[in-house]
Amino acid sequence: MSGRVRSPRWRAATVAVIVAWSSPGSAASDPSVERGAYVFHAAGCLACHTDLKNKGAPLAGGRALATPYGTFYTPNITPDPEHGIGAWSEDDFLRALRRGLGPEGQPYYPAFPYTAYTGMSDADARALWAYLKTRAPAPRRNTPHALDFPYSIRPLMVAWKAIFLDAGVRVADAGRDEAWNRGAYLVNHLGHCGECHTPRNALGALKPGRHLAGNPSGPDGKKVPNITPHERDGIGDWSESDITFFLKTGFLPDGDVAGGLMTDVIEYSTSHLSDDDRAAIAVYLLNVEPHAGP
Amino acid sequence: MRTVKVLLAMGVCAGLAQQALAAGEPENVIKYRQSVMGALGGHAGAIAGVVKGEVGFTDHVAAHARAISETSKLVVEVFPEGTSDAAGFDTRALPKIWEDWSGFKEAAEKLEAESAKLVEIAENGGDTRAIGAQFVAVGKACGGCHKPFRAEKK
């Protein structure tokens, strides 16, 4: 060791200067970026777009999603210009969210939940874009999907979308209060809960008559629970605080903890929400139509 | 030389079998294990009631936390080999537990560490906020082991 040991206070001052220097207004202090970070958590982008299992770089994609239609590999959504979405414009991004189309007009598979994200408000979608641009680029090349025939024919998605995509920003239901509307927006659009909790038909579209009624064959072939307020099969005996506490901590009302993919949802999404938003989710869930099953 | 190896292998097998037998019949070990897990869940559920503000028994948390901390030390032992769902038993314990024994042990020991911290906070008069924050870490430890090593509910 040399004799020049800097005092801790001096070091703290240096750190403060470096921090102040290295964030030139844009990143942390930009309100739309901050809002985007919140939307990013509410929309649960990270857990699917990161290969968590193999400790992949955040948002660099490559996470395998095994489905009855084959295996999807999530794409890189870091700002890397070649492998990520660094060369995209904001309009490209909005079109992907709202209409499930890539920059060259190629239709996306609904494994990317644009049928839910289409309802995202303009301000939230633009804030999300602003936030994604601040993430660290990772030069990871995308892995092609390994889908079964006939799902491997991507142009079929044009027809699929014509039937099943109800594009457009969500319009609030004037007959319901603010909490219910916020909850509906979080559950059905940002949080895209139905992607796992609603069963799909033979063509891979969510069954509208079974909204949140549980899915006997969810991602990785696992059973996903019914989250409608059905007394026997759903969460009809949960209180509002049971739901909010679960979304915050992962603890079920009986002291057991969430398993499966929900642990990721809680860790990377719902635990980051505000108490008000978790309460809004609970209000909405306790008021959807109860279904038996799955 | 070969005979020695065979004898050694037989010895190891016999040793493992004896270890499993010492714990009890697999069905009984599984039943016992489920009671142990139920106890952990029962105390966690009780703490949850306090943290949620549903009940005011904040001074009970230390006792529940101690129970979780003590019981967490038994977890690794109640998983003798041959007691997975793949062996045909009515259990959600996946064979991966024994395929990745060190990973399993590490995940189980995480609960020991996190619950010990909760004991410390609760015994030193921590408020529901501090208790709640550490309780989340305990829940994460539970989930960190259940997610990879426990099958979904049937």
Chai-1 contact restraints between the chains, C-beta under 6 A:
chainA,res_idxA,chainB,res_idxB,connection_type,confidence,min_distance_angstrom,max_distance_angstrom,comment,restraint_id
A,K222,B,E152,contact,1.0,0.0,6.0,A-B,restraint_1
A,K223,B,E152,contact,1.0,0.0,6.0,A-B,restraint_2
A,S241,B,K52,contact,1.0,0.0,6.0,A-B,restraint_3
A,F245,B,K52,contact,1.0,0.0,6.0,A-B,restraint_4
A,T249,B,V136,contact,1.0,0.0,6.0,A-B,restraint_5
A,T249,B,G139,contact,1.0,0.0,6.0,A-B,restraint_6
A,G250,B,G139,contact,1.0,0.0,6.0,A-B,restraint_7
A,G250,B,G143,contact,1.0,0.0,6.0,A-B,restraint_8
A,F251,B,A48,contact,1.0,0.0,6.0,A-B,restraint_9
A,F251,B,G139,contact,1.0,0.0,6.0,A-B,restraint_10
A,D254,B,G45,contact,1.0,0.0,6.0,A-B,restraint_11
A,G255,B,G41,contact,1.0,0.0,6.0,A-B,restraint_12
A,G255,B,G42,contact,1.0,0.0,6.0,A-B,restraint_13
A,G255,B,A44,contact,1.0,0.0,6.0,A-B,restraint_14
A,G255,B,G45,contact,1.0,0.0,6.0,A-B,restraint_15
A,D256,B,G41,contact,1.0,0.0,6.0,A-B,restraint_16
A,V257,B,G139,contact,1.0,0.0,6.0,A-B,restraint_17
A,V257,B,C142,contact,1.0,0.0,6.0,A-B,restraint_18
A,V257,B,G143,contact,1.0,0.0,6.0,A-B,restraint_19
A,V257,B,H146,contact,1.0,0.0,6.0,A-B,restraint_20
A,G259,B,H146,contact,1.0,0.0,6.0,A-B,restraint_21
A,G259,B,K147,contact,1.0,0.0,6.0,A-B,restraint_22
A,G259,B,R150,contact,1.0,0.0,6.0,A-B,restraint_23
A,G260,B,E152,contact,1.0,0.0,6.0,A-B,restraint_24
A,T263,B,G143,contact,1.0,0.0,6.0,A-B,restraint_25
A,T263,B,K147,contact,1.0,0.0,6.0,A-B,restraint_26
